[in-house]
Amino acid sequence: MASGFFQKQIMMRRVLYSLIPVYAFAFYMYGWRLIFLSIFVYGFGILTEYIMEKRKKRKVTEAVLVTSTLFVLSLPPATPWWIASIGIIFGVLFAKEVYGGFGRNIFNPAIAGRLFIYITFPNIMTQSWLQPGNFGRAASDILTSATPLQVLANGQSFGLFELFFGLRSGSMGEGPIFLILIAAIYLIATKTASWKIMLSTFLSASLLTGFFSLIGIQEASYPIEFLLSGSFMFVTVFMATDPVTAPKNETSKWFYGIIIGVTAILIRTFSLFPEGTSFGVLMGNTFVALLDTAFTRKKVKA
């Protein structure tokens, strides 16, 4: 990273370091598709921030590298390059730069970009899956629609081994739960991400999923598999804990995680969208200012 072009941000570099194993695993599983989409995502993400920041004579932040990495890893592997480009431009421009740039945005740019193309191009974004582990084969030969969440929605089980080690179809970076957990430990140990947000998100989602399982809701028939499927763990560790858009107050972080966890499971279970974690983070972002205000003690004048 050229120091003359990027604004140095130690915390953002730690997030990038934690994502390297996940990115390498995604490359092993999906090969050139990841590299191909990365070229457009990083290129348009950096260019968008450069154009906006140049007017204010400021450098491009290293945070845009984190945004671009999270965004490309959250994409289905067969996502068309032009849709990926639209998504990252929207995320950086409308969820970050229009608010004044780094530190001023209230919504996570990677989440905003992902949801924009998810809602705008639902058919493509919910059918662009590839069978993992087919490095180098043509995409047309290995298309598949059987993601773990779709299997569970039909009331069928899915192997815990495949889920934990990422040996299943889905978005490119959401699969390797074991690497995501290692990244979580690193981020918590380096005080880069909040363990309170991770824990409250996971616990609230687990309790609600367990409740739905007890009352016989088909999608939650296998609660452990349900939580390990989709992007829940990936988003919980890397996106919900974004230091810019997450609460600053320690008490607020617990309620923020609960909002994300509950919203994610409700949307997963009852809406037409098979994945709800991104909606959960967006909902949590919306309430951050209110939570911080509610739980920040006002100084009493003497």
ZISUL-V196092 format. One record per residue. RES is the residue in one letter. PSI is psi as a letter, one per 40 degrees, with the letter a starting at -180 (none if undefined). NEAR is the number of other C-alpha atoms within 10 Angstrom. Layout:
# ZISUL-V196092
RES&PSI&NEAR  RES&PSI&NEAR
This chain:
# ZISUL-V196092
M&h&9  A&h&7  S&d&9  G&e&9  F&d&13  F&i&18  Q&h&15  K&h&17  Q&h&11  I&d&12  M&d&17  M&d&20  R&d&16  R&d&18  V&d&23  L&d&19  Y&d&15  S&d&20  L&e&21  I&d&14  P&d&17  V&d&24  Y&d&20  A&d&14  F&d&18  A&d&25  F&d&19  Y&d&15  M&d&26  Y&e&24  G&b&19  W&d&15  R&d&23  L&d&24  I&d&14  F&d&12  L&d&23  S&d&20  I&d&14  F&d&20  V&d&27  Y&d&21  G&d&15  F&d&20  G&d&26  I&d&23  L&d&16  T&d&20  E&d&22  Y&d&19  I&d&13  M&d&19  E&d&18  K&d&11  R&d&8  K&e&9  K&f&9  R&i&15  K&i&17  V&h&24  T&i&20  E&e&22  A&d&22  V&d&25  L&d&21  V&d&21  T&d&25  S&d&26  T&d&22  L&d&25  F&d&26  V&d&29  L&e&23  S&e&22  L&i&25  P&i&24  P&d&29  A&e&22  T&h&21  P&i&16  W&d&16  W&d&11  I&d&21  A&d&23  S&d&22  I&d&18  G&d&29  I&d&32  I&d&24  F&d&22  G&d&27  V&d&29  L&d&21  F&e&17  A&e&22  K&c&23  E&d&20  V&e&12  Y&e&14  G&e&14  G&a&19  F&h&18  G&e&12  R&e&14  N&i&19  I&e&19  F&i&24  N&h&25  P&d&30  A&d&28  I&d&26  A&d&24  G&d&25  R&d&24  L&d&20  F&d&18  I&d&21  Y&d&20  I&d&11  T&d&12  F&g&12  P&d&13  N&d&10  I&d&16  M&e&22  T&e&18  Q&e&17  S&f&19  W&i&24  L&i&29  Q&h&21  P&i&22  G&e&16  N&f&15  F&h&15  G&e&11  R&i&12  A&i&11  A&d&18  S&e&9  D&e&10  I&f&13  L&i&17  T&i&16  S&e&15  A&g&16  T&i&22  P&d&22  L&d&26  Q&d&16  V&d&14  L&d&21  A&d&20  N&e&11  G&e&15  Q&i&14  S&i&16  F&i&19  G&h&11  L&d&14  F&d&10  E&d&15  L&d&24  F&d&18  F&e&13  G&f&24  L&g&17  R&i&24  S&i&27  G&a&29  S&i&24  M&d&28  G&e&32  E&e&28  G&d&30  P&g&24  I&d&22  F&d&14  L&d&22  I&d&24  L&d&14  I&d&13  A&d&23  A&d&24  I&d&16  Y&d&17  L&d&22  I&d&15  A&d&12  T&e&11  K&f&12  T&d&19  A&i&25  S&h&23  W&d&19  K&d&19  I&d&27  M&d&26  L&d&18  S&d&21  T&d&30  F&d&21  L&d&16  S&d&22  A&d&25  S&d&19  L&d&14  L&d&17  T&d&25  G&d&19  F&d&14  F&d&19  S&d&16  L&d&12  I&e&10  G&f&11  I&h&17  Q&d&15  E&d&22  A&f&26  S&d&22  Y&g&19  P&d&22  I&d&15  E&d&19  F&d&24  L&d&19  L&e&21  S&i&28  G&a&26  S&e&22  F&d&24  M&d&23  F&d&27  V&d&23  T&d&26  V&d&25  F&d&20  M&d&24  A&d&29  T&e&25  D&h&22  P&d&16  V&d&15  T&e&23  A&i&28  P&i&27  K&d&16  N&h&16  E&d&14  T&d&15  S&d&24  K&d&26  W&d&21  F&d&21  Y&d&29  G&d&29  I&d&23  I&d&22  I&d&29  G&d&32  V&d&23  T&d&24  A&d&23  I&d&26  L&d&18  I&d&18  R&d&22  T&d&20  F&e&12  S&i&11  L&e&9  F&h&14  P&e&16  E&h&23  G&e&25  T&d&28  S&d&27  F&d&20  G&d&29  V&d&30  L&d&22  M&d&17  G&d&26  N&d&24  T&d&16  F&e&17  V&d&22  A&d&16  L&d&12  L&d&20  D&d&19  T&d&13  A&d&13  F&e&12  T&h&13  R&h&9  K&h&8  K&h&6  V&h&5  K&h&4  A&none&3
